[in-house]
């Protein structure tokens, strides 16, 4: 849900700033949201067959996603 809030902030700032980079940031947040949703689907389908061990391998991706969202949030709030 954090990525949706960040995307909303970008979208609202895009209206106020009217910069070309703002549209790119909105597109980036949409791509990250799609990646997160697909990651959840992959995780759930793999966890069904391999158990909780899948989570250990997907944790670095989740940490990377959190870092990206935190960086985007920092950029939009600046």
Residue frames as a rotation matrix with the C-alpha (Angstrom) as fourth column:
UNK 1
0.563 0.826 0.000 0.00
0.826 -0.563 0.000 0.00
0.000 0.000 -1.000 0.00
UNK 2
0.201 -0.575 -0.793 2.98
0.324 -0.725 0.607 2.29
-0.925 -0.379 0.041 0.53
UNK 3
-0.772 -0.524 0.359 3.77
0.479 -0.108 0.871 2.27
-0.418 0.845 0.335 -3.18
UNK 4
-0.013 0.850 0.526 0.21
0.941 -0.168 0.295 3.34
0.339 0.499 -0.798 -3.97
UNK 5
0.714 0.244 -0.656 0.57
0.551 -0.774 0.312 6.29
-0.431 -0.584 -0.687 -1.60
UNK 6
-0.274 -0.889 -0.367 3.93
0.245 -0.434 0.867 7.24
-0.930 0.147 0.336 -3.13
UNK 7
-0.667 0.085 0.741 2.39
0.745 0.082 0.662 6.99
-0.004 0.993 -0.118 -6.61
UNK 8
0.457 0.888 0.046 -0.46
0.877 -0.459 0.145 9.22
0.150 -0.026 -0.988 -5.52
UNK 9
0.450 -0.383 -0.807 2.01
0.326 -0.771 0.547 11.77
-0.832 -0.509 -0.222 -4.17
UNK 10
-0.672 -0.718 0.182 3.90
0.383 -0.126 0.915 11.73
-0.634 0.685 0.359 -7.47
UNK 11
-0.309 0.635 0.708 0.70
0.919 0.007 0.395 12.13
0.246 0.772 -0.586 -9.43
UNK 12
0.714 0.604 -0.355 -0.42
0.687 -0.704 0.184 15.08
-0.139 -0.375 -0.917 -7.35
UNK 13
0.135 -0.731 -0.669 2.99
0.153 -0.652 0.743 16.74
-0.979 -0.202 0.024 -7.57
UNK 14
-0.621 -0.310 0.720 2.98
0.718 0.145 0.681 16.16
-0.315 0.940 0.132 -11.34
UNK 15
0.342 0.829 0.443 -0.10
0.905 -0.418 0.084 18.35
0.255 0.372 -0.892 -11.61
UNK 16
0.845 -0.006 -0.535 1.53
0.286 -0.840 0.461 21.13
-0.451 -0.543 -0.708 -9.60
UNK 17
0.006 -0.969 -0.248 5.07
0.025 -0.248 0.968 20.98
-1.000 -0.012 0.022 -11.02
UNK 18
0.907 0.409 -0.100 4.28
-0.130 0.046 -0.990 19.99
-0.400 0.912 0.095 -14.61
UNK 19
-0.038 -0.981 -0.190 7.72
-0.876 -0.059 0.479 18.52
-0.482 0.184 -0.857 -15.15
UNK 20
0.329 0.119 -0.937 8.57
-0.757 0.626 -0.186 15.74
0.565 0.770 0.297 -17.59
UNK 21
-0.720 -0.643 -0.260 10.40
-0.338 0.653 -0.678 13.81
0.606 -0.400 -0.688 -14.89
UNK 22
-0.525 0.600 0.604 7.24
-0.737 0.034 -0.675 13.68
-0.425 -0.800 0.424 -12.78
UNK 23
0.533 0.722 -0.440 5.50
-0.846 0.460 -0.270 11.59
0.007 0.516 0.856 -15.42
UNK 24
-0.032 -0.644 -0.764 8.49
-0.414 0.704 -0.576 9.23
0.910 0.298 -0.289 -15.47
UNK 25
-0.871 -0.279 0.403 8.28
-0.465 0.210 -0.860 8.88
0.156 -0.937 -0.313 -11.69
UNK 26
0.035 0.954 0.296 4.58
-0.884 0.167 -0.436 8.02
-0.466 -0.247 0.850 -11.90
UNK 27
0.568 0.118 -0.815 5.37
-0.648 0.675 -0.354 5.38
0.508 0.729 0.460 -14.53
UNK 28
-0.486 -0.831 -0.273 8.16
-0.399 0.488 -0.776 4.00
0.778 -0.268 -0.568 -12.34
UNK 29
-0.674 0.288 0.681 5.87
-0.675 0.136 -0.725 3.64
-0.302 -0.948 0.103 -9.35
UNK 30
0.481 0.856 -0.189 3.32
-0.853 0.409 -0.324 1.82
-0.200 0.317 0.927 -11.51
UNK 31
0.276 -0.465 -0.842 6.02
-0.477 0.694 -0.539 -0.59
0.834 0.550 -0.030 -12.70
UNK 32
-0.792 -0.565 0.232 7.17
-0.453 0.289 -0.843 -1.20
0.410 -0.773 -0.485 -9.13
UNK 33
-0.210 0.805 0.555 3.59
-0.848 0.133 -0.514 -1.90
-0.487 -0.578 0.655 -8.05
UNK 34
0.660 0.421 -0.623 3.16
-0.710 0.620 -0.334 -4.40
0.246 0.662 0.708 -10.90
UNK 35
-0.201 -0.833 -0.516 6.47
-0.389 0.551 -0.738 -6.06
0.899 0.053 -0.435 -9.94
UNK 36
-0.768 -0.066 0.637 5.38
-0.640 0.113 -0.760 -6.31
-0.022 -0.991 -0.129 -6.30
UNK 37
0.255 0.942 0.216 2.04
-0.869 0.321 -0.376 -7.85
-0.424 -0.091 0.901 -7.20
UNK 38
0.604 -0.086 -0.793 3.65
-0.520 0.711 -0.473 -10.36
0.604 0.698 0.384 -9.55
UNK 39
-0.538 -0.843 0.002 6.22
-0.495 0.314 -0.810 -11.17
0.683 -0.436 -0.586 -6.86
UNK 40
-0.407 0.485 0.774 3.45
-0.815 0.189 -0.547 -12.00
-0.411 -0.854 0.318 -4.42
UNK 41
0.667 0.687 -0.288 1.80
-0.739 0.559 -0.376 -14.27
-0.097 0.464 0.881 -6.98
UNK 42
0.213 -0.685 -0.697 5.10
-0.409 0.585 -0.700 -16.07
0.887 0.434 -0.155 -7.68
UNK 43
-0.703 -0.501 0.504 5.85
-0.638 0.132 -0.758 -16.38
0.313 -0.855 -0.413 -3.99
UNK 44
-0.038 0.779 0.625 2.44
-0.858 0.295 -0.420 -17.84
-0.512 -0.553 0.658 -3.20
UNK 45
0.782 0.337 -0.525 2.59
-0.588 0.679 -0.439 -20.32
0.208 0.652 0.729 -6.06
UNK 46
-0.057 -0.881 -0.471 6.13
-0.344 0.460 -0.819 -21.45
0.937 0.115 -0.329 -5.15
UNK 47
-0.611 -0.156 0.777 5.38
-0.787 0.005 -0.617 -21.60
0.092 -0.988 -0.126 -1.43
UNK 48
0.497 0.858 0.132 2.61
-0.859 0.508 -0.067 -24.05
-0.125 -0.080 0.989 -2.16
UNK 49
0.842 -0.187 -0.507 5.15
-0.097 0.870 -0.483 -26.58
0.531 0.456 0.714 -3.49
UNK 50
-0.006 -0.981 -0.196 8.38
0.292 0.185 -0.938 -25.70
0.956 -0.063 0.285 -1.69
UNK 51
0.406 0.260 -0.876 7.17
0.893 0.090 0.441 -24.38
0.194 -0.961 -0.195 1.64
UNK 52
0.931 0.043 -0.364 8.59
0.207 -0.881 0.425 -21.51
-0.302 -0.470 -0.829 3.65
UNK 53
0.037 -0.996 0.085 12.10
0.660 0.088 0.746 -21.94
-0.750 0.028 0.661 2.20
UNK 54
0.091 0.066 0.994 11.04
0.935 -0.348 -0.062 -19.83
0.342 0.935 -0.093 -0.77
UNK 55
0.935 0.355 0.020 10.68
0.319 -0.862 0.393 -16.80
0.156 -0.361 -0.919 1.48
UNK 56
0.432 -0.855 -0.288 14.37
0.343 -0.140 0.929 -16.85
-0.834 -0.500 0.233 2.33
UNK 57
-0.433 -0.611 0.662 15.29
0.827 0.023 0.562 -16.49
-0.359 0.791 0.495 -1.35
UNK 58
0.128 0.567 0.814 12.71
0.790 -0.555 0.262 -13.78
0.600 0.609 -0.519 -1.99
UNK 59
0.597 0.104 -0.796 13.68
0.715 -0.519 0.468 -11.68
-0.364 -0.848 -0.384 1.04
UNK 60
-0.504 -0.811 -0.297 16.53
0.561 -0.569 0.602 -9.81
-0.657 0.137 0.741 -0.74
UNK 61
-0.632 0.351 0.691 14.07
0.604 -0.336 0.723 -8.78
0.486 0.874 0.001 -3.45
UNK 62
0.489 0.854 -0.179 11.64
0.758 -0.313 0.573 -7.52
0.433 -0.415 -0.800 -0.84
UNK 63
0.249 -0.491 -0.835 14.39
0.681 -0.524 0.511 -5.55
-0.688 -0.696 0.204 0.92
UNK 64
-0.796 -0.539 0.275 15.44
0.553 -0.464 0.692 -4.05
-0.246 0.703 0.667 -2.42
UNK 65
-0.178 0.833 0.523 11.83
0.689 -0.273 0.671 -3.08
0.702 0.480 -0.526 -3.15
UNK 66
0.634 0.393 -0.666 11.55
0.769 -0.408 0.492 -1.44
-0.078 -0.824 -0.561 0.26
UNK 67
-0.252 -0.816 -0.520 14.74
0.600 -0.554 0.577 0.54
-0.759 -0.167 0.630 -0.38
UNK 68
-0.779 0.009 0.627 13.45
0.581 -0.365 0.727 1.68
0.235 0.931 0.279 -3.79
UNK 69
0.260 0.952 0.161 10.12
0.718 -0.302 0.627 2.79
0.645 -0.047 -0.762 -2.35
UNK 70
0.475 -0.155 -0.866 11.88
0.739 -0.465 0.488 4.59
-0.478 -0.872 -0.106 0.51
UNK 71
-0.647 -0.760 -0.060 14.12
0.563 -0.529 0.635 6.40
-0.515 0.377 0.770 -1.99
UNK 72
-0.525 0.538 0.660 11.14
0.597 -0.321 0.735 7.39
0.607 0.780 -0.153 -4.11
UNK 73
0.556 0.735 -0.389 9.30
0.781 -0.301 0.547 8.61
0.285 -0.608 -0.741 -1.02
UNK 74
0.038 -0.648 -0.761 12.34
0.695 -0.530 0.486 10.65
-0.718 -0.547 0.430 -0.01
UNK 75
-0.837 -0.359 0.413 12.49
0.545 -0.476 0.691 12.21
-0.052 0.803 0.594 -3.50
UNK 76
-0.171 0.855 0.489 8.82
0.616 -0.295 0.731 13.14
0.769 0.426 -0.476 -3.58
UNK 77
0.656 0.443 -0.611 8.80
0.752 -0.321 0.575 14.62
0.059 -0.837 -0.544 -0.06
UNK 78
-0.261 -0.894 -0.363 11.91
0.849 -0.392 0.355 16.76
-0.460 -0.215 0.862 -0.73
